Amino acid sequence: MFGKILIAVDESSCSERAGRVGLAFAKSVNAQVVVSHVLKVPPAYWGLVAPSETTRRHAEAILEPWAKLGRQMQVNLSAEPMHNDDIAEGIVYLANRSNCDLIVMGTHGREGLGRMLLGSVAERVSRLAKIPVMLVRGDGQVEPSTGLFERILAPVDGSEAGRPAFELANQLAGQLGAELQILHVVPPLPAPVVGPYGTDFGAYNWQETLKAMEEQGEAIVENARRMATAPRVKTALLKAQTRRESDVIVDYARDNHTDLIVMGTHGRTGLERLLLGSVAEGVAHHTPVPLLLIRAVQTAVEYGKAEAGTAHA
């Protein structure tokens, strides 16, 4: 499933936590690790030895403690510093060059104008990478530092785009002997417009539509439960009502002691992403636990190689 994992680190506190979570996860799935620090270097320096010597020594100093920790944890680990004028592109390039099938990195979880102005390396990596990306919040409340990933949450919506993420969550739960938590959130439904004297100006029957959405949600959860092969399965159907779906997912993870959330993402960019938003992006901003993102472009064959009984949620 995951044979080699790239853990990108820097000198921040969120990177410290991400590195430890990444090593614990690698040990759990018996994967090799490449830990790297990408130094931002102007393009003019490329190919020149002298200007990069100081920065290389700095990168090696950052990576040395991780190499030592890897040896202590008995993880097959190699440390590789890298220079690039774009840190996110450098991380993705190194992952591809090293044949990694997962990237682990920290994120501050910024939101709103600050994120739009400052940008986010983690966000760019999650959009550029074709392989799964695990994001670890620096201020997260849960850290499986012991390497025990005992509860894995798989939010499902019944879409084909979300299928690879569910399949991966199911396989991980099976491999780790973890509980698979299946959650469907009924999205908020705009309230009907009521005119004078109680006249309903809505273009649809609100009660009937809500009931249909709940019934569809129950079918999605039941289908996922039936297809799941994990040793332990827990299901839930929650209504967002006036809340964001991402907030419901985050609260469920916190209340149910989830160790890892696995979700699909469309990887949209530009104006489309800003206008449409993303449930996965909302979860990434607030989740107290690591979030494993699977691009929707990845097919079930790439990550499933599953038997006919694998989920279609």
Solvent accessible surface area in square Angstrom, and as a share of the most:
residue,aa,sasa,rsa
1,M,90,0.40
2,F,8,0.03
3,G,44,0.43
4,K,52,0.22
5,I,0,0.00
6,L,1,0.00
7,I,1,0.01
8,A,11,0.08
9,V,7,0.04
10,D,67,0.35
11,E,128,0.57
12,S,33,0.21
13,S,92,0.60
14,C,7,0.04
15,S,4,0.03
16,E,78,0.35
17,R,21,0.08
18,A,0,0.00
19,G,0,0.00
20,R,105,0.38
21,V,0,0.00
22,G,0,0.00
23,L,2,0.01
24,A,1,0.00
25,F,0,0.00
26,A,0,0.00
27,K,102,0.43
28,S,33,0.21
29,V,9,0.05
30,N,141,0.72
31,A,7,0.05
32,Q,86,0.38
33,V,2,0.01
34,V,10,0.06
35,V,2,0.01
36,S,1,0.01
37,H,16,0.07
38,V,8,0.05
39,L,22,0.11
40,K,136,0.58
41,V,5,0.03
42,P,71,0.45
43,P,87,0.55
44,A,81,0.63
45,Y,93,0.35
46,W,137,0.48
47,G,83,0.80
48,L,98,0.49
49,V,119,0.68
50,A,83,0.65
51,P,49,0.31
52,S,19,0.12
53,E,74,0.33
54,T,88,0.51
55,T,44,0.26
56,R,94,0.34
57,R,136,0.50
58,H,81,0.36
59,A,0,0.00
60,E,83,0.37
61,A,68,0.53
62,I,18,0.09
63,L,3,0.02
64,E,94,0.42
65,P,75,0.47
66,W,21,0.07
67,A,19,0.15
68,K,105,0.44
69,L,31,0.15
70,G,0,0.00
71,R,155,0.57
72,Q,119,0.53
73,M,42,0.19
74,Q,157,0.70
75,V,15,0.09
76,N,99,0.51
77,L,34,0.17
78,S,61,0.39
79,A,45,0.35
80,E,52,0.23
81,P,20,0.13
82,M,22,0.10
83,H,36,0.16
84,N,12,0.06
85,D,52,0.27
86,D,34,0.18
87,I,56,0.28
88,A,2,0.02
89,E,85,0.38
90,G,0,0.00
91,I,5,0.03
92,V,18,0.10
93,Y,114,0.43
94,L,0,0.00
95,A,1,0.00
96,N,88,0.45
97,R,123,0.45
98,S,17,0.11
99,N,124,0.64
100,C,8,0.05
101,D,37,0.19
102,L,0,0.00
103,I,0,0.00
104,V,0,0.00
105,M,12,0.05
106,G,12,0.11
107,T,15,0.09
108,H,99,0.44
109,G,13,0.12
110,R,103,0.37
111,E,73,0.33
112,G,36,0.35
113,L,119,0.59
114,G,33,0.32
115,R,27,0.10
116,M,111,0.50
117,L,133,0.66
118,L,124,0.62
119,G,33,0.31
120,S,27,0.17
121,V,61,0.35
122,A,5,0.04
123,E,27,0.12
124,R,74,0.27
125,V,0,0.00
126,S,14,0.09
127,R,53,0.19
128,L,68,0.34
129,A,1,0.01
130,K,128,0.54
131,I,29,0.14
132,P,0,0.00
133,V,3,0.01
134,M,0,0.00
135,L,10,0.05
136,V,0,0.00
137,R,26,0.10
138,G,27,0.26
139,D,92,0.48
140,G,18,0.18
141,Q,127,0.57
142,V,46,0.27
143,E,65,0.29
144,P,8,0.05
145,S,65,0.42
146,T,111,0.65
147,G,13,0.13
148,L,104,0.52
149,F,7,0.03
150,E,71,0.32
151,R,67,0.25
152,I,0,0.00
153,L,0,0.00
154,A,0,0.00
155,P,27,0.17
156,V,10,0.06
157,D,83,0.43
158,G,37,0.36
159,S,41,0.27
160,E,123,0.55
161,A,33,0.26
162,G,19,0.19
163,R,55,0.20
164,P,6,0.04
165,A,4,0.03
166,F,3,0.01
167,E,1,0.01
168,L,0,0.00
169,A,0,0.00
170,N,4,0.02
171,Q,45,0.20
172,L,0,0.00
173,A,0,0.00
174,G,38,0.37
175,Q,91,0.41
176,L,44,0.22
177,G,41,0.39
178,A,1,0.00
179,E,30,0.13
180,L,0,0.00
181,Q,0,0.00
182,I,0,0.00
183,L,0,0.00
184,H,14,0.06
185,V,11,0.06
186,V,2,0.01
187,P,50,0.31
188,P,57,0.36
189,L,34,0.17
190,P,96,0.61
191,A,77,0.60
192,P,45,0.28
193,V,96,0.55
194,V,96,0.55
195,G,15,0.15
196,P,87,0.55
197,Y,224,0.85
198,G,54,0.52
199,T,65,0.38
200,D,80,0.42
201,F,121,0.51
202,G,29,0.28
203,A,110,0.86
204,Y,85,0.32
205,N,81,0.42
206,W,61,0.22
207,Q,123,0.54
208,E,117,0.52
209,T,42,0.24
210,L,34,0.17
211,K,124,0.53
212,A,55,0.43
213,M,39,0.18
214,E,41,0.18
215,E,93,0.42
216,Q,119,0.53
217,G,0,0.00
218,E,101,0.45
219,A,60,0.47
220,I,21,0.11
221,V,14,0.08
222,E,74,0.33
223,N,33,0.17
224,A,0,0.00
225,R,108,0.39
226,R,136,0.50
227,M,45,0.20
228,A,18,0.14
229,T,97,0.57
230,A,11,0.08
231,P,85,0.53
232,R,113,0.41
233,V,56,0.32
234,K,82,0.35
235,T,54,0.32
236,A,21,0.16
237,L,59,0.29
238,L,67,0.33
239,K,94,0.40
240,A,0,0.00
241,Q,120,0.53
242,T,140,0.81
243,R,104,0.38
244,R,120,0.44
245,E,51,0.23
246,S,5,0.04
247,D,38,0.20
248,V,5,0.03
249,I,6,0.03
250,V,5,0.03
251,D,47,0.24
252,Y,17,0.06
253,A,1,0.01
254,R,88,0.32
255,D,101,0.52
256,N,30,0.15
257,H,123,0.55
258,T,0,0.00
259,D,10,0.05
260,L,0,0.00
261,I,0,0.00
262,V,1,0.00
263,M,15,0.07
264,G,26,0.25
265,T,20,0.12
266,H,94,0.42
267,G,13,0.13
268,R,71,0.26
269,T,73,0.43
270,G,43,0.41
271,L,121,0.60
272,E,88,0.39
273,R,32,0.12
274,L,89,0.44
275,L,132,0.66
276,L,112,0.56
277,G,32,0.31
278,S,43,0.28
279,V,57,0.32
280,A,6,0.05
281,E,33,0.15
282,G,8,0.08
283,V,0,0.00
284,A,12,0.09
285,H,19,0.08
286,H,68,0.30
287,T,2,0.01
288,P,4,0.02
289,V,0,0.00
290,P,0,0.00
291,L,0,0.00
292,L,0,0.00
293,L,14,0.07
294,I,1,0.00
295,R,22,0.08
296,A,28,0.22
297,V,93,0.53
298,Q,6,0.03
299,T,70,0.41
300,A,21,0.17
301,V,116,0.66
302,E,97,0.43
303,Y,30,0.12
304,G,5,0.05
305,K,176,0.75
306,A,43,0.33
307,E,150,0.67
308,A,104,0.81
309,G,38,0.36
310,T,11,0.07
311,A,0,0.00
312,H,83,0.37
313,A,2,0.01
